[in-house]
Amino acid sequence: MKTRMIETKRGARCGVLEGGSGAPLVFFHGAGGLFADNPFLDLLARHYSVYAPELPGYGESTGEELLEDMLDFTLHGWDVVETLGLQRPHLIGHSMGGMVCAEMACLAPGSLGKLVLVDAAGLWLDEHPIPDIFTLLPFDFPKLLFHDPEAGTARLTGGVDFGNVEALREFYIGNARRLGMAGKLLFPVPNRRLSKRLYRLTAETLVLWGSSDTFIVPAYAQRWKELIPHARVSVIDRAGHMLPYEQPEAFAAATKGFLG
């Protein structure tokens, strides 16, 4: 897959990872952004034209000042789709990206094909509060996000040599920039009253969840199904919140089985 830069009509510049052929599919990442290696996108690109834009504040994308609230993020998503020249693409959103995709589908229900929500943020259950990621220390994340925390640690650090002061500085600056953007949606809690708007979501929807997700527990998958008129749930074993990275083959197979 290759990366190119696009500029939306509002002036945001975004890097887009793209590849493959077939029906258009747009993947929206979570709060951690895309990693250097995204094998699940390569698997999807065997069957679809895959586009994975990076939000402003992530990678080389710019325009953070243009996005202040949920509506801004939602319109930005559709601005990206329009700039790419896509008609009724399938939308896939992971975690925070799932929240954005669900809002996009509520705002313009006739403008997408099918919808896949993967361990999506955006709802709130009092009996299952979602941890505040902005209060966590770096070593807290792997055990919260991954079924296999050891492998998760290696993926989150991206092989950064923390003995190298310059590499460490760049890592923390990049992470602060990403979390600064994510905080506009997820702080203090990821509840922007999306549940009140889901009645507008008419797209066929697959809710995918990792069985070991301790960040946004599987009870949320059932709540999404209850609130979305045409939704089904699939739970994948041996996967935590970072399901696409921990079980890329199972993720891609479930997605293709749903999208066709």
C-alpha positions as CSV (number, residue, x, y, z in Angstrom):
1,M,0.0,0.0,0.0
2,K,1.1,3.6,-0.7
3,T,0.6,6.9,1.1
4,R,-0.4,10.1,-0.6
5,M,-1.5,13.5,0.7
6,I,-4.8,15.0,0.1
7,E,-6.3,18.4,1.0
8,T,-10.0,18.7,1.9
9,K,-12.0,21.8,0.9
10,R,-11.8,23.0,4.5
11,G,-8.0,23.0,4.3
12,A,-7.0,19.9,6.3
13,R,-4.1,18.1,4.8
14,C,-4.2,14.3,5.4
15,G,-2.0,11.4,4.6
16,V,-4.0,8.5,3.2
17,L,-2.7,4.9,3.0
18,E,-4.3,3.3,0.0
19,G,-4.2,0.2,-2.1
20,G,-6.1,-2.7,-3.6
21,S,-9.0,-2.8,-6.1
22,G,-12.7,-3.4,-5.9
23,A,-15.5,-1.7,-3.9
24,P,-14.3,1.3,-2.0
25,L,-13.6,0.9,1.8
26,V,-12.5,3.6,4.1
27,F,-10.9,2.7,7.4
28,F,-10.8,5.2,10.3
29,H,-8.2,4.6,13.0
30,G,-8.5,4.8,16.7
31,A,-6.8,7.2,19.2
32,G,-3.4,5.5,18.7
33,G,-3.4,6.1,15.0
34,L,-2.1,3.8,12.3
35,F,1.1,1.8,13.0
36,A,4.0,1.4,10.7
37,D,2.7,-2.1,9.9
38,N,-1.0,-2.6,9.4
39,P,-1.4,-6.2,8.0
40,F,-5.2,-6.2,8.3
41,L,-5.3,-3.4,5.7
42,D,-3.1,-5.4,3.3
43,L,-5.5,-8.3,3.7
44,L,-8.6,-6.2,3.0
45,A,-6.8,-4.7,-0.1
46,R,-6.9,-8.2,-1.7
47,H,-10.7,-7.7,-2.1
48,Y,-11.4,-3.9,-1.9
49,S,-10.0,-0.5,-2.8
50,V,-8.8,0.4,0.7
51,Y,-8.3,4.0,2.0
52,A,-7.0,4.7,5.5
53,P,-6.8,8.4,6.2
54,E,-4.8,9.7,9.2
55,L,-6.7,12.4,11.1
56,P,-5.1,15.8,11.6
57,G,-2.6,15.5,14.4
58,Y,-1.5,12.1,13.3
59,G,1.5,11.3,11.1
60,E,2.0,14.0,8.6
61,S,-1.6,15.2,8.6
62,T,-2.3,18.8,9.6
63,G,-5.3,21.0,10.4
64,E,-5.8,20.1,14.1
65,E,-7.2,23.6,14.7
66,L,-10.1,22.9,12.3
67,L,-11.5,20.1,14.4
68,E,-13.0,21.1,17.7
69,D,-16.0,18.9,18.4
70,M,-17.9,15.8,17.2
71,L,-19.6,17.5,14.3
72,D,-16.2,18.8,13.0
73,F,-14.8,15.3,13.1
74,T,-17.9,13.9,11.4
75,L,-17.9,16.5,8.6
76,H,-14.1,16.0,8.2
77,G,-14.8,12.3,7.6
78,W,-17.2,13.1,4.8
79,D,-14.8,15.8,3.4
80,V,-12.1,13.1,3.1
81,V,-14.5,10.8,1.3
82,E,-15.5,13.6,-1.1
83,T,-11.9,14.6,-1.7
84,L,-11.1,10.9,-2.6
85,G,-14.0,11.0,-5.1
86,L,-15.7,7.9,-3.5
87,Q,-19.4,7.1,-3.9
88,R,-21.1,5.1,-1.1
89,P,-18.0,3.5,0.3
90,H,-18.1,1.0,3.1
91,L,-16.9,2.5,6.3
92,I,-14.9,0.7,9.0
93,G,-14.0,2.4,12.3
94,H,-11.9,1.1,15.1
95,S,-12.3,2.4,18.6
96,M,-12.5,6.3,18.3
97,G,-12.7,5.8,14.6
98,G,-15.8,3.7,15.1
99,M,-17.4,6.6,17.0
100,V,-16.6,8.9,14.0
101,C,-18.0,6.4,11.5
102,A,-21.2,5.9,13.4
103,E,-21.7,9.7,13.5
104,M,-21.0,9.9,9.8
105,A,-23.6,7.2,9.1
106,C,-26.2,9.0,11.3
107,L,-25.5,12.4,9.6
108,A,-25.7,11.0,6.0
109,P,-27.3,7.6,6.1
110,G,-27.7,7.3,2.4
111,S,-24.0,8.1,1.6
112,L,-22.3,4.9,2.6
113,G,-22.5,1.2,1.8
114,K,-22.2,-1.0,4.9
115,L,-20.7,-0.1,8.2
116,V,-18.3,-2.1,10.4
117,L,-17.7,-0.9,14.0
118,V,-14.7,-2.5,15.7
119,D,-14.5,-2.3,19.5
120,A,-16.0,1.1,19.0
121,A,-16.1,4.0,21.4
122,G,-19.0,6.4,21.6
123,L,-21.4,4.8,24.1
124,W,-21.5,4.8,27.8
125,L,-22.7,2.1,30.3
126,D,-22.7,3.1,33.9
127,E,-22.1,-0.5,35.0
128,H,-19.1,-0.7,32.7
129,P,-17.2,2.6,32.8
130,I,-14.5,3.1,30.2
131,P,-11.1,3.9,31.7
132,D,-9.8,7.5,31.3
133,I,-6.8,6.9,29.0
134,F,-5.5,10.4,29.9
135,T,-4.8,9.4,33.4
136,L,-2.9,6.2,32.5
137,L,0.9,5.7,32.5
138,P,2.5,4.3,29.4
139,F,3.0,0.8,30.9
140,D,-0.7,0.6,31.6
141,F,-1.7,0.5,28.0
142,P,-0.5,-2.9,26.8
143,K,-2.5,-4.9,29.4
144,L,-5.5,-2.8,28.9
145,L,-5.5,-2.9,25.1
146,F,-4.1,-6.3,24.1
147,H,-4.9,-9.9,24.8
148,D,-1.2,-10.5,24.7
149,P,0.4,-7.5,26.6
150,E,4.0,-8.5,25.8
151,A,3.3,-8.4,22.1
152,G,1.3,-5.3,22.6
153,T,4.2,-3.5,24.2
154,A,6.4,-4.2,21.2
155,R,3.7,-2.9,18.8
156,L,3.0,0.2,20.8
157,T,6.6,1.3,21.1
158,G,7.3,0.5,17.4
159,G,10.8,-0.7,18.2
160,V,11.8,2.7,19.6
161,D,15.1,2.5,21.4
162,F,14.3,4.3,24.7
163,G,18.0,4.5,25.4
164,N,18.2,7.0,22.5
165,V,17.2,10.4,23.9
166,E,16.3,11.8,20.5
167,A,14.1,8.8,19.6
168,L,12.5,9.0,23.0
169,R,11.7,12.7,22.6
170,E,10.2,12.2,19.2
171,F,8.1,9.3,20.5
172,Y,6.6,11.4,23.3
173,I,6.0,14.4,21.2
174,G,4.1,12.4,18.6
175,N,2.1,10.6,21.3
176,A,1.2,13.9,22.9
177,R,0.1,15.3,19.6
178,R,-2.1,12.2,18.9
179,L,-3.7,12.2,22.4
180,G,-4.3,16.0,22.1
181,M,-6.5,15.3,19.1
182,A,-8.2,12.3,20.7
183,G,-8.9,14.3,23.8
184,K,-11.4,16.4,21.8
185,L,-13.6,13.4,21.6
186,L,-12.6,11.1,24.4
187,F,-12.0,13.5,27.4
188,P,-13.2,13.2,30.1
189,V,-15.4,10.3,28.9
190,P,-16.2,9.1,25.3
191,N,-19.9,10.1,25.6
192,R,-21.1,12.6,23.1
193,R,-24.8,11.5,23.2
194,L,-24.3,9.5,20.0
195,S,-26.9,7.0,21.3
196,K,-29.6,9.5,20.8
197,R,-28.8,9.7,17.1
198,L,-28.4,6.0,16.2
199,Y,-32.0,5.7,15.2
200,R,-30.9,7.5,12.0
201,L,-28.4,4.8,11.1
202,T,-29.9,2.7,8.4
203,A,-26.8,1.0,7.0
204,E,-26.3,-2.7,7.5
205,T,-23.8,-2.8,10.4
206,L,-21.4,-5.4,11.7
207,V,-20.3,-4.9,15.3
208,L,-16.9,-6.7,15.7
209,W,-15.4,-7.1,19.2
210,G,-12.4,-8.7,20.8
211,S,-13.5,-11.2,23.5
212,S,-10.6,-10.1,25.8
213,D,-11.3,-6.4,25.4
214,T,-10.9,-5.0,29.0
215,F,-10.9,-1.3,27.8
216,I,-14.3,-1.2,26.2
217,V,-15.8,-4.5,27.4
218,P,-17.9,-6.8,25.1
219,A,-21.1,-5.7,26.8
220,Y,-20.8,-2.6,24.7
221,A,-21.1,-4.7,21.5
222,Q,-24.6,-5.8,22.6
223,R,-25.6,-2.2,23.3
224,W,-24.6,-1.1,19.8
225,K,-26.7,-4.0,18.4
226,E,-29.7,-2.8,20.5
227,L,-29.4,0.8,19.3
228,I,-28.7,0.2,15.6
229,P,-31.7,-0.9,13.6
230,H,-29.8,-3.3,11.3
231,A,-26.8,-4.6,13.3
232,R,-25.3,-8.0,14.0
233,V,-22.5,-8.8,16.4
234,S,-19.4,-11.0,16.0
235,V,-16.9,-11.7,18.8
236,I,-13.4,-12.8,18.0
237,D,-11.4,-14.9,20.4
238,R,-7.9,-14.2,21.6
239,A,-8.2,-10.5,20.8
240,G,-8.4,-7.4,23.0
241,H,-9.2,-3.9,22.1
242,M,-6.6,-3.9,19.3
243,L,-8.5,-6.7,17.5
244,P,-7.4,-5.7,13.9
245,Y,-3.7,-6.0,14.9
246,E,-4.0,-9.0,17.2
247,Q,-6.1,-11.1,14.8
248,P,-5.8,-9.6,11.4
249,E,-6.8,-12.7,9.5
250,A,-9.9,-13.3,11.5
251,F,-10.8,-9.6,11.3
252,A,-10.4,-9.5,7.5
253,A,-12.4,-12.7,7.1
254,A,-15.2,-11.5,9.2
255,T,-15.3,-8.2,7.4
256,K,-15.3,-9.8,4.0
257,G,-18.0,-12.3,5.0
258,F,-20.2,-9.3,5.9
259,L,-19.3,-6.9,3.1
260,G,-19.4,-9.6,0.4
